[in-house]
Amino acid sequence: MTTDYPPAPRLPLLTAAEARDAVAFLRLLESLDLSPRGVAAGQLAADLARRLPGE
């Protein structure tokens, strides 16, 4: 073995439903924040939404 295990346990991955909720909240942030931060939230939402499996 070449490395040690991390000291803290890893957090579980997001479920698809949690990821969709996160995308919805990012899109809401985009609509409420007209600054560059809101634009970045919208771009992140779009990037994440493309990676989610369709239903």
Secondary structure, DSSP 4 states (H G I P E B T S, - for coil): --SPPPSSPPPPPPPHHHHHHHHHHHHHHHHH--SHHHHHHHHHHHHHHHHSPP-
